[in-house]
């Protein structure tokens, strides 16, 4: 039985590296989850180092669980692992800033 337009929804799947970005539009069956959409997108073929089973996902910049059911026009975003802990980076910058101010006096 062929899938009809009404039994599918239009979504996008996005992934970005510093030098390369991909945004794929596709139609998926109603009830498709965020994780299933990433697998259906073929993004793993474009980015062989991408681990879709463990990658964190979001919809329009909001973190979601992999089993979140998608709605019409959702954009599923595949997030890269953090390279540094944001809190630690802020602490380091604050400490460097204090050192500069003391040296200026």
Sine and cosine of phi, psi and omega as CSV:
sin_phi,cos_phi,sin_psi,cos_psi,sin_omega,cos_omega
0.00,0.00,0.80,-0.60,-0.04,-1.00
-0.96,0.27,0.57,-0.82,0.02,-1.00
-0.98,0.21,0.80,-0.61,0.02,-1.00
-1.00,0.03,0.33,-0.95,0.03,-1.00
-0.83,0.55,-0.61,0.79,-0.06,-1.00
-0.95,0.31,-0.33,0.94,0.02,-1.00
-1.00,0.00,0.09,1.00,0.00,-1.00
-0.78,-0.63,0.27,-0.96,0.09,-1.00
-0.79,-0.62,0.45,-0.89,0.06,-1.00
-1.00,-0.02,0.77,-0.63,0.03,-1.00
-0.67,-0.74,0.10,-0.99,0.14,-0.99
-0.76,-0.65,0.51,-0.86,0.10,-1.00
-0.82,-0.57,0.79,-0.62,-0.06,-1.00
-0.84,-0.54,0.59,-0.80,0.11,-0.99
-0.51,-0.86,0.63,-0.78,-0.03,-1.00
-0.64,-0.77,0.66,-0.75,0.21,-0.98
-0.93,-0.36,0.22,-0.98,-0.02,-1.00
-0.81,0.58,-0.59,0.81,-0.08,-1.00
-0.95,-0.30,-0.03,1.00,-0.09,-1.00
-0.46,-0.89,0.72,-0.69,0.02,-1.00
-0.77,-0.64,0.50,-0.86,0.08,-1.00
-0.71,-0.71,0.68,-0.73,0.09,-1.00
-0.73,-0.69,0.93,-0.37,-0.07,-1.00
-0.94,-0.34,0.75,-0.66,0.08,-1.00
-0.99,-0.15,0.70,-0.71,0.05,-1.00
-0.45,-0.89,0.26,-0.97,0.09,-1.00
-0.95,-0.31,0.73,-0.69,-0.01,-1.00
-0.78,-0.62,0.38,-0.92,0.03,-1.00
-0.90,0.44,0.53,-0.85,0.14,-0.99
-0.80,0.60,0.64,-0.77,0.01,-1.00
1.00,0.00,0.00,1.00,0.01,-1.00
-0.92,0.39,0.68,-0.74,0.02,-1.00
-1.00,0.00,0.24,-0.97,0.02,-1.00
-0.85,0.52,-0.72,0.69,0.00,-1.00
-0.89,0.45,-0.70,0.71,0.00,-1.00
-0.88,0.48,-0.62,0.79,0.00,-1.00
-0.90,0.44,-0.63,0.77,0.01,-1.00
-0.90,0.43,-0.62,0.78,0.02,-1.00
-0.93,0.37,-0.66,0.75,0.02,-1.00
-0.93,0.37,-0.42,0.91,-0.10,-1.00
-0.93,0.38,-0.43,0.90,-0.08,-1.00
0.99,0.15,0.18,0.98,-0.03,-1.00
-0.86,0.51,-0.54,0.84,-0.01,-1.00
-0.91,0.42,-0.45,0.89,0.06,-1.00
-0.95,0.30,-0.62,0.79,0.01,-1.00
-0.96,0.29,-0.52,0.85,-0.04,-1.00
-0.78,-0.63,0.99,0.11,-0.08,-1.00
-0.85,0.53,-0.43,0.90,0.00,-1.00
-0.99,0.14,-0.10,0.99,-0.04,-1.00
-0.97,0.22,0.82,-0.58,0.04,-1.00
-0.98,-0.20,1.00,-0.09,-0.07,-1.00
-0.94,0.35,-0.32,0.95,0.00,-1.00
-0.96,0.27,-0.44,0.90,-0.06,-1.00
-0.89,-0.45,-0.18,0.98,-0.05,-1.00
-0.89,0.46,0.62,-0.78,0.11,-0.99
-0.97,0.24,0.55,-0.83,-0.07,-1.00
-0.82,-0.58,0.44,-0.90,0.08,-1.00
-0.62,-0.79,0.29,-0.96,0.14,-0.99
-0.82,-0.57,0.89,-0.46,-0.05,-1.00
0.75,0.66,0.80,0.60,0.09,-1.00
0.95,0.32,0.16,0.99,0.05,-1.00
-0.93,-0.37,0.84,-0.54,-0.01,-1.00
-0.86,0.51,0.72,-0.69,0.02,-1.00
-0.75,-0.66,0.33,-0.94,0.09,-1.00
-0.97,0.26,0.51,-0.86,-0.01,-1.00
-0.85,0.52,-0.46,0.89,-0.04,-1.00
-1.00,0.00,0.20,0.98,0.06,-1.00
-0.91,0.42,0.79,-0.61,0.01,-1.00
-0.98,0.18,0.74,-0.67,-0.06,-1.00
-0.99,0.15,0.41,-0.91,0.07,-1.00
-0.87,-0.49,0.27,-0.96,0.02,-1.00
-0.76,0.65,0.75,-0.66,0.08,-1.00
0.95,0.33,0.23,0.97,0.11,-0.99
-0.91,0.42,0.52,-0.85,0.14,-0.99
-0.91,-0.42,0.93,-0.36,0.03,-1.00
-1.00,0.09,0.81,-0.58,0.00,-1.00
-0.94,-0.34,0.76,-0.66,0.03,-1.00
-0.99,-0.15,0.86,-0.51,-0.08,-1.00
-0.99,-0.11,0.64,-0.77,0.09,-1.00
-0.98,0.18,0.45,-0.89,0.08,-1.00
-0.90,0.45,0.55,-0.84,0.04,-1.00
-0.92,0.40,0.64,-0.77,0.04,-1.00
-1.00,0.10,-0.44,0.90,-0.01,-1.00
-0.54,-0.84,0.49,-0.87,0.05,-1.00
-0.94,0.33,0.88,-0.48,-0.05,-1.00
-0.83,0.56,-0.60,0.80,0.01,-1.00
-0.91,0.42,-0.67,0.75,0.00,-1.00
-0.92,0.40,-0.63,0.77,0.02,-1.00
-0.89,0.46,-0.70,0.72,0.03,-1.00
-0.89,0.46,-0.68,0.73,0.02,-1.00
-0.87,0.50,-0.69,0.72,-0.02,-1.00
-0.90,0.44,-0.70,0.72,0.02,-1.00
-0.89,0.45,-0.66,0.75,0.01,-1.00
-0.89,0.45,-0.67,0.74,0.00,-1.00
-0.91,0.42,-0.64,0.77,0.03,-1.00
-0.91,0.41,-0.64,0.77,0.01,-1.00
-0.89,0.45,-0.65,0.76,0.01,-1.00
-0.91,0.42,-0.63,0.78,0.01,-1.00
-0.91,0.42,-0.61,0.79,0.03,-1.00
-0.92,0.40,-0.68,0.73,-0.01,-1.00
-0.90,0.44,-0.62,0.79,0.01,-1.00
-0.92,0.40,-0.60,0.80,-0.01,-1.00
-0.94,0.33,-0.39,0.92,-0.02,-1.00
-0.98,0.21,-0.42,0.91,-0.10,-1.00
-0.94,0.33,0.00,0.00,0.00,0.00
